[in-house]
Amino acid sequence: MKKNMAFVGMFGSGKTEIAINMAIKLAKEGKNVALADLDYVSPYFRSREKKPLMEEFGIKVIVPPGKYVWADTPIIPPETFGILSNKKITAILDVGGEEDGIAVLGYLKAFMKNTAVYFVINTKRPFTDTVENIIKYYEKLRNRAKVDFDYIVSNTNLGSETTEEIIKEGEEIVEEVSKRTGVPVAFTAVPSFLKDCDCKFEKFVLERYMELPW
């Protein structure tokens, strides 16, 4: 298994929530974890908003410096290169969605030999509601990033209205995407209130840390 993890996906995929949950989970297991927020595309859901919370778990959170912390510009903090290379640190990258946001992976490519890239899918979002749409954006993002995607994550949800049926419907679509692309499904993310649901793939239970902006 590779040392580091990068989470990518279209807007609304839930990649930021998964990145935060994964960082906290690994920190609780005793790992030395660092999370780099490389999302400069989404103005609403950024892991840097939960920097104090993650620091309580001993997680090093890397964000753009000073006045650039909330800037919508492609800034890669220099520490990012260090955590990817440091054998003692498990690095987690929260990468911006869309084609412009994911381009940062191209700049990091030389440092990502020990990093697995996870493509997060929420089939309840307009751009990723069908197998064909998902594969179209999968190819666009992968070509833009100039790196291969190692795993797919099924994260189909409608927030607090999510049901077990919704999760299972998403898994069926994601499974077909996996078959067509040859990229394996790493896990299915489920909200904590459905932690006992019967999933087709390995289950990763999510706590909600990101608040809705409305």
N, CA, C and O of each residue as an XYZ file, in Angstrom:
856
protein
N       0.839     -1.195      0.000
C       0.000      0.000      0.000
C       0.879      1.252      0.000
O       1.906      1.303      0.676
N       0.459      2.259     -0.769
C       1.240      3.489     -0.847
C       1.076      4.319      0.426
O       0.059      4.243      1.116
N       2.102      5.109      0.711
C       2.151      5.865      1.954
C       1.124      6.991      2.005
O       0.524      7.237      3.051
N       0.923      7.666      0.898
C       0.095      8.871      0.869
C      -1.209      8.659      0.106
O      -1.358      7.697     -0.647
N      -2.157      9.589      0.320
C      -3.459      9.504     -0.334
C      -3.856     10.883     -0.854
O      -3.723     11.886     -0.153
N      -4.349     10.916     -2.102
C      -4.875     12.157     -2.677
C      -6.322     11.913     -3.074
O      -6.625     10.935     -3.757
N      -7.217     12.802     -2.649
C      -8.633     12.661     -2.961
C      -9.047     13.728     -3.969
O      -8.851     14.924     -3.754
N      -9.628     13.257     -5.082
C     -10.047     14.163     -6.150
C     -11.497     13.844     -6.517
O     -12.012     12.779     -6.177
N     -12.144     14.776     -7.211
C     -13.517     14.533     -7.632
C     -14.171     15.822     -8.070
O     -13.668     16.915     -7.809
N     -15.298     15.680     -8.737
C     -16.043     16.851     -9.182
C     -16.664     17.567     -7.985
O     -16.753     17.008     -6.891
N     -17.091     18.807     -8.206
C     -17.724     19.589     -7.147
C     -18.925     18.832     -6.604
O     -19.766     18.358     -7.368
N     -19.004     18.719     -5.282
C     -20.111     18.010     -4.658
C     -19.869     16.532     -4.459
O     -20.755     15.810     -4.003
N     -18.673     16.074     -4.799
C     -18.378     14.641     -4.648
C     -18.213     14.239     -3.191
O     -18.425     13.080     -2.835
N     -17.834     15.196     -2.344
C     -17.614     14.899     -0.928
C     -16.185     14.539     -0.599
O     -15.908     13.991      0.467
N     -15.265     14.846     -1.514
C     -13.862     14.476     -1.318
C     -13.252     15.151     -0.089
O     -12.420     14.552      0.592
N     -13.655     16.384      0.202
C     -13.095     17.095      1.356
C     -13.515     16.423      2.659
O     -12.691     16.240      3.555
N     -14.788     16.057      2.770
C     -15.253     15.370      3.968
C     -14.519     14.048      4.162
O     -14.168     13.684      5.284
N     -14.290     13.335      3.065
C     -13.584     12.068      3.149
C     -12.130     12.297      3.546
O     -11.593     11.556      4.370
N     -11.490     13.304      2.975
C     -10.092     13.594      3.307
C      -9.932     13.897      4.796
O      -9.004     13.403      5.436
N     -10.833     14.707      5.343
C     -10.777     15.058      6.768
C     -11.018     13.819      7.635
O     -10.289     13.575      8.597
N     -12.036     13.049      7.290
C     -12.336     11.838      8.045
C     -11.181     10.854      8.005
O     -10.864     10.228      9.017
N     -10.551     10.711      6.851
C      -9.423      9.786      6.734
C      -8.238     10.259      7.565
O      -7.576      9.460      8.226
N      -7.976     11.557      7.529
C      -6.863     12.104      8.308
C      -7.079     11.847      9.801
O      -6.156     11.430     10.501
N      -8.288     12.094     10.281
C      -8.588     11.897     11.704
C      -8.522     10.412     12.068
O      -8.000     10.054     13.124
N      -9.044      9.557     11.205
C      -8.998      8.119     11.455
C      -7.565      7.634     11.598
O      -7.245      6.911     12.542
N      -6.700      8.026     10.669
C      -5.302      7.587     10.707
C      -4.563      8.165     11.912
O      -3.717      7.497     12.506
N      -4.886      9.406     12.270
C      -4.268     10.018     13.442
C      -4.662      9.272     14.712
O      -3.831      9.065     15.597
N      -5.922      8.870     14.802
C      -6.382      8.101     15.957
C      -5.679      6.752     16.050
O      -5.517      6.199     17.138
N      -5.260      6.227     14.892
C      -4.547      4.947     14.860
C      -3.069      5.104     15.208
O      -2.325      4.124     15.238
N      -2.651      6.339     15.469
C      -1.280      6.579     15.895
C      -0.330      6.995     14.798
O       0.874      7.104     15.033
N      -0.844      7.230     13.600
C       0.028      7.628     12.495
C       0.337      9.116     12.557
O      -0.456      9.909     13.064
N       1.501      9.483     12.033
C       1.907     10.875     11.928
C       1.315     11.416     10.630
O       1.822     11.122      9.547
N       0.250     12.199     10.731
C      -0.535     12.596      9.567
C      -0.407     14.081      9.264
O      -0.378     14.916     10.169
N      -0.332     14.391      7.990
C      -0.366     15.778      7.534
C      -1.372     15.875      6.396
O      -1.400     15.019      5.511
N      -2.194     16.913      6.419
C      -3.166     17.131      5.352
C      -2.863     18.448      4.666
O      -2.733     19.482      5.321
N      -2.751     18.410      3.347
C      -2.520     19.625      2.563
C      -3.797     19.988      1.823
O      -4.303     19.204      1.019
N      -4.313     21.176      2.096
C      -5.508     21.657      1.404
C      -5.058     22.338      0.113
O      -4.535     23.452      0.129
N      -5.273     21.646     -1.001
C      -4.874     22.173     -2.310
C      -6.088     22.572     -3.136
O      -6.008     22.683     -4.360
N      -7.211     22.788     -2.461
C      -8.445     23.140     -3.159
C      -8.586     24.663     -3.202
O      -8.859     25.301     -2.185
N      -8.397     25.229     -4.380
C      -8.588     26.668     -4.530
C      -9.776     26.968     -5.440
O      -9.994     28.113     -5.835
N     -10.550     25.917     -5.772
C     -11.684     26.081     -6.678
C     -12.987     26.312     -5.925
O     -13.742     27.230     -6.248
N     -13.254     25.472     -4.914
C     -14.527     25.557     -4.199
C     -14.477     26.609     -3.097
O     -13.632     26.522     -2.207
N     -15.370     27.607     -3.139
C     -15.384     28.624     -2.080
C     -16.142     28.183     -0.844
O     -16.116     28.880      0.170
N     -16.822     27.032     -0.901
C     -17.705     26.624      0.192
C     -17.120     25.538      1.084
O     -17.189     25.637      2.309
N     -16.544     24.505      0.480
C     -16.081     23.368      1.263
C     -14.574     23.222      1.139
O     -14.080     22.675      0.154
N     -13.848     23.704      2.123
C     -12.393     23.598      2.121
C     -11.945     23.030      3.458
O     -12.417     23.443      4.518
N     -11.032     22.084      3.388
C     -10.593     21.435      4.624
C      -9.885     22.401      5.561
O      -9.823     22.160      6.767
N      -9.347     23.497      5.018
C      -8.666     24.475      5.879
C      -9.609     25.067      6.921
O      -9.163     25.559      7.958
N     -10.918     25.019      6.645
C     -11.888     25.525      7.616
C     -11.849     24.728      8.917
O     -12.213     25.241      9.974
N     -11.408     23.479      8.837
C     -11.364     22.608     10.003
C      -9.933     22.403     10.521
O      -9.628     21.396     11.160
N      -9.083     23.362     10.236
C      -7.695     23.290     10.684
C      -7.591     23.154     12.206
O      -6.864     22.279     12.677
N      -8.291     23.988     13.001
C      -8.187     23.837     14.462
C      -8.635     22.460     14.943
O      -8.013     21.875     15.830
N      -9.716     21.943     14.356
C     -10.212     20.625     14.754
C      -9.170     19.549     14.473
O      -8.882     18.725     15.342
N      -8.608     19.548     13.283
C      -7.624     18.526     12.929
C      -6.366     18.638     13.785
O      -5.754     17.628     14.132
N      -5.987     19.850     14.119
C      -4.803     20.038     14.956
C      -5.001     19.453     16.347
O      -4.033     19.072     17.006
N      -6.251     19.379     16.797
C      -6.533     18.752     18.092
C      -6.166     17.270     18.084
O      -5.868     16.691     19.129
N      -6.188     16.667     16.907
C      -5.826     15.257     16.768
C      -4.344     15.082     16.419
O      -3.896     13.968     16.149
N      -3.597     16.169     16.427
C      -2.175     16.107     16.120
C      -1.865     16.106     14.638
O      -0.749     15.775     14.239
N      -2.838     16.472     13.815
C      -2.638     16.501     12.371
C      -2.013     17.830     11.958
O      -2.485     18.894     12.360
N      -0.968     17.768     11.166
C      -0.374     18.978     10.621
C      -1.175     19.390      9.391
O      -1.288     18.622      8.435
N      -1.729     20.594      9.414
C      -2.562     21.057      8.311
C      -1.810     22.124      7.528
O      -1.392     23.145      8.074
N      -1.650     21.861      6.243
C      -0.882     22.762      5.382
C      -1.826     23.550      4.492
O      -2.603     22.975      3.729
N      -1.753     24.866      4.594
C      -2.602     25.766      3.812
C      -1.731     26.884      3.238
O      -0.603     27.078      3.692
N      -2.237     27.619      2.249
C      -1.468     28.759      1.723
C      -1.146     29.747      2.829
O      -1.933     29.897      3.764
N      -0.018     30.418      2.747
C       0.414     31.302      3.832
C      -0.337     32.627      3.893
O      -0.799     33.158      2.883
N      -0.442     33.144      5.133
C      -0.915     34.499      5.380
C      -2.145     34.928      4.624
O      -3.191     34.282      4.699
N      -2.021     36.026      3.891
C      -3.163     36.623      3.196
C      -3.684     35.756      2.052
O      -4.750     36.025      1.499
N      -2.929     34.718      1.700
C      -3.345     33.863      0.584
C      -4.192     32.662      1.036
O      -4.594     31.838      0.214
N      -4.454     32.570      2.326
C      -5.128     31.383      2.850
C      -6.506     31.167      2.234
O      -6.946     30.026      2.090
N      -7.194     32.256      1.866
C      -8.522     32.127      1.254
C      -8.516     32.546     -0.212
O      -9.574     32.765     -0.802
N      -7.343     32.656     -0.793
C      -7.239     33.096     -2.187
C      -7.706     32.012     -3.156
O      -7.524     30.820     -2.908
N      -8.307     32.443     -4.258
C      -8.740     31.505     -5.306
C      -7.674     31.430     -6.391
O      -7.963     31.594     -7.576
N      -6.451     31.183     -5.974
C      -5.329     31.098     -6.899
C      -4.585     29.790     -6.654
O      -4.561     29.289     -5.530
N      -3.978     29.236     -7.700
C      -3.295     27.939     -7.569
C      -1.968     28.030     -6.823
O      -0.907     28.175     -7.429
N      -2.048     27.943     -5.501
C      -0.856     28.027     -4.660
C      -0.582     26.664     -4.034
O      -1.453     26.076     -3.394
N       0.640     26.171     -4.228
C       1.049     24.927     -3.573
C       2.056     25.281     -2.485
O       3.197     25.625     -2.796
N       1.660     25.204     -1.221
C       2.607     25.520     -0.143
C       3.840     24.620     -0.245
O       3.701     23.421     -0.491
N       5.028     25.165     -0.064
C       6.259     24.374     -0.191
C       6.301     23.138      0.706
O       6.929     22.137      0.360
N       5.626     23.209      1.871
C       5.638     22.059      2.787
C       5.016     20.811      2.162
O       5.279     19.689      2.595
N       4.193     21.022      1.144
C       3.521     19.891      0.494
C       4.529     18.917     -0.090
O       4.366     17.701      0.020
N       5.561     19.449     -0.706
C       6.579     18.587     -1.308
C       7.288     17.768     -0.227
O       7.644     16.609     -0.440
N       7.484     18.393      0.936
C       8.176     17.719      2.033
C       7.385     16.565      2.619
O       7.944     15.499      2.875
N       6.071     16.765      2.838
C       5.288     15.697      3.469
C       5.101     14.517      2.517
O       4.959     13.380      2.966
N       5.098     14.773      1.225
C       4.969     13.679      0.267
C       6.213     12.799      0.261
O       6.131     11.591      0.038
N       7.362     13.415      0.509
C       8.634     12.701      0.450
C       9.058     12.095      1.783
O       9.815     11.124      1.810
N       8.578     12.657      2.886
C       8.987     12.213      4.216
C       8.393     10.839      4.538
O       7.172     10.696      4.607
N       9.226      9.851      4.730
C       8.778      8.476      4.973
C       8.056      8.313      6.299
O       7.342      7.330      6.497
N       8.231      9.259      7.208
C       7.614      9.157      8.525
C       6.236      9.818      8.591
O       5.564      9.760      9.621
N       5.818     10.445      7.494
C       4.548     11.172      7.477
C       3.584     10.543      6.478
O       3.953     10.254      5.340
N       2.350     10.338      6.916
C       1.284      9.936      5.997
C       0.624     11.211      5.500
O      -0.044     11.911      6.260
N       0.812     11.506      4.231
C       0.295     12.747      3.657
C      -1.053     12.508      2.988
O      -1.238     11.533      2.259
N      -1.990     13.415      3.250
C      -3.296     13.379      2.607
C      -3.490     14.694      1.857
O      -3.329     15.773      2.426
N      -3.837     14.593      0.577
C      -4.051     15.774     -0.246
C      -5.533     15.930     -0.546
O      -6.172     15.009     -1.055
N      -6.076     17.099     -0.230
C      -7.443     17.444     -0.601
C      -7.330     18.323     -1.832
O      -7.018     19.510     -1.736
N      -7.590     17.725     -2.995
C      -7.308     18.393     -4.268
C      -8.579     18.996     -4.854
O      -9.644     18.380     -4.809
N      -8.465     20.188     -5.395
C      -9.605     20.891     -5.968
C     -10.274     20.123     -7.082
O      -9.615     19.436     -7.862
N     -11.601     20.243     -7.154
C     -12.348     19.585     -8.210
C     -12.251     20.351     -9.515
O     -11.574     21.375     -9.601
N     -12.925     19.852    -10.512
C     -12.935     20.426    -11.847
C     -11.541     20.319    -12.492
O     -10.571     19.935    -11.839
N     -11.465     20.659    -13.758
C     -10.217     20.482    -14.494
C      -9.131     21.454    -14.043
O      -7.958     21.085    -13.992
N      -9.506     22.691    -13.716
C      -8.497     23.663    -13.285
C      -7.918     23.279    -11.940
O      -6.705     23.361    -11.745
N      -8.762     22.862    -11.009
C      -8.291     22.536     -9.665
C      -7.361     21.347     -9.618
O      -6.386     21.341     -8.867
N      -7.661     20.338    -10.421
C      -6.881     19.101    -10.360
C      -5.523     19.236    -11.032
O      -4.672     18.356    -10.904
N      -5.321     20.324    -11.742
C      -4.048     20.528    -12.439
C      -2.863     20.567    -11.484
O      -1.730     20.329    -11.902
N      -3.105     20.867    -10.193
C      -1.995     20.940     -9.237
C      -1.270     19.600     -9.123
O      -0.085     19.562     -8.794
N      -1.981     18.496     -9.394
C      -1.329     17.189     -9.300
C      -0.229     17.048    -10.342
O       0.760     16.349    -10.121
N      -0.406     17.714    -11.474
C       0.630     17.669    -12.495
C       1.930     18.277    -12.010
O       3.012     17.791    -12.341
N       1.826     19.347    -11.220
C       3.021     19.997    -10.672
C       3.687     19.134     -9.598
O       4.888     19.249     -9.353
N       2.897     18.276     -8.965
C       3.418     17.434     -7.888
C       3.843     16.045     -8.362
O       4.343     15.249     -7.567
N       3.651     15.750     -9.631
C       3.812     14.400    -10.146
C       5.140     13.750     -9.760
O       5.169     12.572     -9.406
N       6.217     14.490     -9.823
C       7.534     13.929     -9.509
C       7.643     13.497     -8.052
O       8.524     12.710     -7.704
N       6.750     14.010     -7.188
C       6.804     13.699     -5.752
C       5.734     12.695     -5.338
O       5.602     12.382     -4.155
N       4.958     12.182     -6.319
C       3.790     11.368     -5.989
C       3.975      9.877     -6.260
O       2.992      9.153     -6.417
N       5.202      9.418     -6.317
C       5.439      8.000     -6.589
C       4.893      7.097     -5.488
O       4.604      5.925     -5.730
N       4.752      7.632     -4.298
C       4.241      6.849     -3.171
C       2.868      7.362     -2.719
O       2.523      7.307     -1.539
N       2.088      7.866     -3.703
C       0.784      8.443     -3.406
C      -0.301      7.778     -4.244
O      -0.204      7.734     -5.470
N      -1.326      7.264     -3.588
C      -2.478      6.684     -4.284
C      -3.527      7.770     -4.485
O      -3.828      8.530     -3.564
N      -4.083      7.840     -5.696
C      -5.087      8.847     -6.030
C      -6.470      8.192     -6.015
O      -6.699      7.183     -6.681
N      -7.382      8.779     -5.249
C      -8.738      8.260     -5.094
C      -9.732      9.194     -5.786
O      -9.811     10.378     -5.458
N     -10.481      8.661     -6.733
C     -11.486      9.420     -7.468
C     -12.826      9.227     -6.775
O     -13.393      8.135     -6.813
N     -13.337     10.280     -6.141
C     -14.559     10.209     -5.337
C     -15.773     10.531     -6.206
O     -15.788     11.524     -6.934
N     -16.788      9.674     -6.116
C     -17.983      9.810     -6.953
C     -19.239      9.887     -6.102
O     -19.465      9.048     -5.230
N     -20.057     10.905     -6.366
C     -21.394     11.005     -5.794
C     -22.372     11.002     -6.964
O     -22.476     11.990     -7.691
N     -23.080      9.908     -7.145
C     -23.954      9.784     -8.315
C     -25.226     10.628     -8.203
O     -26.054     10.620     -9.114
N     -25.385     11.341     -7.114
C     -26.524     12.235     -6.955
C     -26.163     13.677     -7.333
O     -26.887     14.613     -6.993
N     -25.052     13.845     -8.030
C     -24.672     15.158     -8.542
C     -24.840     15.156    -10.058
O     -24.606     14.131    -10.697
N     -25.241     16.285    -10.648
C     -25.588     16.331    -12.078
C     -24.501     15.835    -13.020
O     -24.804     15.174    -14.013
N     -23.234     16.144    -12.725
C     -22.164     15.778    -13.646
C     -21.758     14.309    -13.539
O     -21.077     13.784    -14.419
N     -22.175     13.651    -12.466
C     -21.753     12.261    -12.251
C     -22.945     11.374    -11.901
O     -22.873     10.552    -10.988
N     -24.035     11.548    -12.634
C     -25.262     10.807    -12.333
C     -25.424      9.540    -13.156
O     -26.300      8.726    -12.863
N     -24.602      9.357    -14.173
C     -24.672      8.158    -14.998
C     -23.270      7.601    -15.229
O     -22.276      8.302    -15.041
N     -23.202      6.355    -15.632
C     -21.907      5.736    -15.927
C     -21.176      6.523    -17.006
O     -19.976      6.771    -16.895
N     -21.894      6.911    -18.038
C     -21.279      7.631    -19.164
C     -20.723      8.984    -18.718
O     -19.610      9.350    -19.093
N     -21.490      9.721    -17.925
C     -21.012     11.022    -17.446
C     -19.795     10.873    -16.546
O     -18.843     11.647    -16.640
N     -19.833      9.888    -15.687
C     -18.708      9.674    -14.775
C     -17.432      9.369    -15.557
O     -16.376      9.937    -15.278
N     -17.532      8.487    -16.521
C     -16.351      8.117    -17.305
C     -15.842      9.313    -18.102
O     -14.633      9.490    -18.250
N     -16.755     10.135    -18.614
C     -16.343     11.333    -19.350
C     -15.501     12.252    -18.469
O     -14.447     12.723    -18.894
N     -15.956     12.507    -17.254
C     -15.212     13.395    -16.356
C     -13.997     12.704    -15.754
O     -12.999     13.354    -15.445
N     -14.078     11.408    -15.591
C     -12.903     10.636    -15.154
C     -11.758     10.844    -16.132
O     -10.626     11.103    -15.723
N     -12.049     10.731    -17.424
C     -11.009     10.903    -18.446
C     -10.512     12.339    -18.482
O      -9.310     12.574    -18.611
N     -11.416     13.298    -18.370
C     -11.017     14.706    -18.393
C     -10.096     15.049    -17.236
O      -9.057     15.684    -17.420
N     -10.487     14.625    -16.044
C      -9.694     14.940    -14.863
C      -8.343     14.226    -14.890
O      -7.318     14.816    -14.549
N      -8.345     12.974    -15.290
C      -7.090     12.216    -15.337
C      -6.128     12.820    -16.349
O      -4.933     12.929    -16.074
N      -6.621     13.207    -17.497
C      -5.764     13.814    -18.517
C      -5.227     15.160    -18.054
O      -4.071     15.499    -18.308
N      -6.071     15.920    -17.378
C      -5.648     17.228    -16.877
C      -4.616     17.085    -15.758
O      -3.662     17.858    -15.677
N      -4.820     16.092    -14.902
C      -3.911     15.886    -13.769
C      -2.578     15.301    -14.195
O      -1.564     15.493    -13.524
N      -2.582     14.575    -15.331
C      -1.369     13.919    -15.835
C      -0.866     12.829    -14.886
O       0.322     12.505    -14.872
N      -1.787     12.267    -14.091
C      -1.472     11.129    -13.230
C      -2.612     10.128    -13.335
O      -3.745     10.495    -13.645
N      -2.306      8.865    -13.075
C      -3.342      7.842    -13.092
C      -4.111      7.846    -11.779
O      -3.578      8.228    -10.738
N      -5.362      7.420    -11.837
C      -6.166      7.257    -10.637
C      -6.074      5.800    -10.202
O      -6.276      4.891    -11.007
N      -5.772      5.584     -8.938
C      -5.558      4.230     -8.425
C      -6.833      3.554     -7.944
O      -6.998      2.342     -8.078
N      -7.740      4.363     -7.377
C      -8.954      3.793     -6.793
C     -10.159      4.697     -7.050
O     -10.023      5.886     -7.340
N     -11.331      4.096     -6.935
C     -12.598      4.819     -6.978
C     -13.236      4.718     -5.597
O     -13.132      3.690     -4.929
N     -13.892      5.786     -5.181
C     -14.630      5.792     -3.915
C     -16.098      6.066     -4.224
O     -16.427      7.042     -4.898
N     -16.970      5.203     -3.729
C     -18.408      5.412     -3.888
C     -18.901      6.257     -2.720
O     -18.855      5.824     -1.568
N     -19.368      7.452     -3.018
C     -19.830      8.359     -1.957
C     -21.188      8.953     -2.312
O     -21.426     10.142     -2.097
N     -22.073      8.126     -2.852
C     -23.396      8.601     -3.230
C     -24.200      8.969     -1.983
O     -24.374      8.158     -1.074
N     -24.683     10.209     -1.965
C     -25.447     10.657     -0.797
C     -26.288     11.879     -1.141
O     -26.047     12.573     -2.128
N     -27.280     12.116     -0.294
C     -28.092     13.330     -0.354
C     -28.096     13.983      1.028
O     -29.131     14.423      1.528
N     -26.910     14.030      1.624
C     -26.792     14.628      2.945
C     -27.626     13.897      3.979
O     -27.580     12.671      4.069
N     -28.385     14.648      4.755
C     -29.187     14.051      5.823
C     -30.352     13.220      5.283
O     -30.986     12.478      6.033
N     -30.633     13.343      3.984
C     -31.725     12.585      3.377
C     -31.245     11.266      2.759
O     -32.017     10.561      2.110
N     -29.984     10.947      2.964
C     -29.429      9.713      2.411
C     -30.095      8.491      3.031
O     -30.359      8.451      4.232
N     -30.361      7.498      2.189
C     -30.929      6.234      2.658
C     -30.020      5.093      2.214
O     -29.138      5.278      1.376
N     -30.242      3.928      2.776
C     -29.465      2.762      2.372
C     -29.696      2.443      0.901
O     -28.777      2.003      0.210
N     -30.911      2.660      0.419
C     -31.226      2.409     -0.989
C     -30.422      3.324     -1.898
O     -29.933      2.892     -2.942
N     -30.283      4.580     -1.508
C     -29.501      5.541     -2.293
C     -28.044      5.099     -2.378
O     -27.427      5.165     -3.441
N     -27.505      4.651     -1.254
C     -26.115      4.201     -1.228
C     -25.925      2.995     -2.143
O     -24.945      2.923     -2.885
N     -26.855      2.056     -2.090
C     -26.749      0.846     -2.904
C     -26.901      1.155     -4.388
O     -26.219      0.555     -5.219
N     -27.790      2.087     -4.729
C     -27.945      2.493     -6.125
C     -26.637      3.091     -6.640
O     -26.227      2.831     -7.771
N     -25.999      3.883     -5.809
C     -24.719      4.465     -6.182
C     -23.650      3.414     -6.390
O     -22.841      3.515     -7.313
N     -23.646      2.405     -5.534
C     -22.656      1.340     -5.663
C     -22.801      0.593     -6.990
O     -21.803      0.193     -7.590
N     -24.034      0.406     -7.444
C     -24.258     -0.290     -8.709
C     -23.646      0.493     -9.868
O     -23.005     -0.081    -10.748
N     -23.850      1.804     -9.858
C     -23.287      2.651    -10.917
C     -21.766      2.660    -10.847
O     -21.085      2.514    -11.861
N     -21.244      2.833     -9.639
C     -19.793      2.883     -9.448
C     -19.138      1.560     -9.836
O     -18.043      1.548    -10.398
N     -19.798      0.459     -9.540
C     -19.250     -0.844     -9.908
C     -19.105     -0.966    -11.425
O     -18.123     -1.527    -11.912
N     -20.066     -0.450    -12.163
C     -19.989     -0.499    -13.620
C     -18.856      0.401    -14.131
O     -18.153      0.047    -15.078
N     -18.688      1.564    -13.498
C     -17.577      2.446    -13.858
C     -16.247      1.736    -13.629
O     -15.330      1.825    -14.446
N     -16.159      1.030    -12.505
C     -14.942      0.284    -12.186
C     -14.649     -0.774    -13.249
O     -13.501     -0.954    -13.656
N     -15.682     -1.463    -13.690
C     -15.498     -2.502    -14.703
C     -15.005     -1.912    -16.018
O     -14.144     -2.492    -16.679
N     -15.547     -0.766    -16.394
C     -15.203     -0.161    -17.683
C     -13.842      0.510    -17.675
O     -13.162      0.549    -18.700
N     -13.444      1.033    -16.541
C     -12.159      1.738    -16.461
C     -11.016      0.854    -15.985
O      -9.846      1.150    -16.228
N     -11.366     -0.243    -15.298
C     -10.331     -1.105    -14.734
C      -9.765     -0.586    -13.432
O      -8.771     -1.113    -12.931
N     -10.393      0.456    -12.870
C      -9.935      1.034    -11.608
C     -10.771      0.440    -10.471
O     -11.996      0.558    -10.495
N     -10.145     -0.194     -9.479
C     -10.898     -0.852     -8.407
C     -11.580      0.130     -7.455
O     -11.128      1.261     -7.273
N     -12.669     -0.327     -6.858
C     -13.369      0.474     -5.847
C     -12.691      0.240     -4.500
O     -12.592     -0.898     -4.040
N     -12.230      1.305     -3.876
C     -11.537      1.181     -2.586
C     -12.522      0.953     -1.449
O     -12.327      0.071     -0.614
N     -13.583      1.757     -1.425
C     -14.569      1.636     -0.356
C     -15.817      2.446     -0.690
O     -15.832      3.261     -1.612
N     -16.850      2.194      0.087
C     -18.076      2.986      0.034
C     -18.144      3.838      1.284
O     -18.057      3.319      2.396
N     -18.297      5.129      1.115
C     -18.426      6.036      2.261
C     -19.892      6.130      2.657
O     -20.763      6.308      1.806
N     -20.156      6.010      3.944
C     -21.537      6.082      4.437
C     -21.589      7.029      5.635
O     -20.648      7.080      6.428
N     -22.685      7.779      5.768
C     -22.813      8.656      6.940
C     -22.969      7.832      8.212
O     -23.448      6.698      8.175
N     -22.567      8.402      9.315
C     -22.567      7.665     10.581
C     -23.956      7.169     10.976
O     -24.075      6.153     11.661
N     -25.027      7.885     10.546
C     -26.365      7.434     10.932
C     -26.821      6.214     10.127
O     -27.884      5.649     10.388
N     -25.998      5.812      9.137
C     -26.272      4.595      8.378
C     -25.092      3.620      8.478
O     -24.836      2.841      7.559
N     -24.390      3.676      9.591
C     -23.180      2.883      9.743
C     -23.422      1.379      9.687
O     -22.494      0.612      9.432
N     -24.649      0.953      9.921
C     -24.960     -0.480      9.912
C     -25.529     -0.955      8.575
O     -25.977     -2.096      8.464
N     -25.514     -0.088      7.560
C     -26.086     -0.483      6.273
C     -25.247     -1.590      5.628
O     -24.053     -1.724      5.899
N     -25.884     -2.358      4.791
C     -25.251     -3.493      4.123
C     -24.675     -3.025      2.789
O     -25.422     -2.805      1.835
N     -23.372     -2.873      2.716
C     -22.724     -2.346      1.509
C     -22.050     -3.453      0.703
O     -21.649     -4.484      1.244
N     -21.937     -3.218     -0.589
C     -21.284     -4.174     -1.476
C     -19.777     -4.129     -1.312
O     -19.106     -5.158     -1.395
N     -19.243     -2.933     -1.077
C     -17.804     -2.758     -0.926
C     -17.441     -2.470      0.534
O     -18.319     -2.293      1.378
N     -16.156     -2.426      0.813
C     -15.706     -2.093      2.165
C     -16.318     -0.763      2.585
O     -16.430      0.161      1.780
N     -16.709     -0.675      3.839
C     -17.443      0.486      4.333
C     -16.525      1.434      5.101
O     -15.721      1.013      5.933
N     -16.669      2.740      4.796
C     -15.920      3.767      5.518
C     -16.941      4.746      6.088
O     -17.583      5.490      5.346
N     -17.085      4.740      7.412
C     -18.108      5.554      8.079
C     -17.628      6.990      8.246
O     -16.529      7.245      8.739
N     -18.479      7.919      7.822
C     -18.128      9.341      7.864
C     -18.864     10.079      8.968
O     -20.072      9.922      9.141
N     -18.128     10.878      9.707
C     -18.727     11.880     10.580
C     -18.839     13.167      9.758
O     -17.992     13.423      8.901
N     -19.855     13.965     10.003
C     -19.973     15.224      9.268
C     -19.226     16.326     10.010
O     -19.591     16.720     11.118
N     -18.180     16.803      9.371
C     -17.396     17.906      9.935
C     -17.634     19.218      9.194
O     -17.579     20.291      9.795
N     -17.896     19.136      7.900
C     -18.113     20.348      7.106
C     -19.579     20.794      7.207
O     -20.497     20.020      6.933
N     -19.777     22.044      7.603
C     -21.130     22.564      7.685
C     -21.590     23.091      6.338
O     -20.796     23.600      5.548
N     -22.891     22.960      6.088
C     -23.450     23.516      4.854
C     -23.410     25.039      4.913
O     -23.593     25.612      5.987
N     -23.173     25.718      3.771
C     -23.059     27.176      3.783
C     -24.400     27.889      3.770
O     -24.450     29.111      3.629
N     -25.490     27.140      3.917
C     -26.803     27.779      3.912
C     -27.643     27.302      5.094
O     -28.785     27.735      5.254
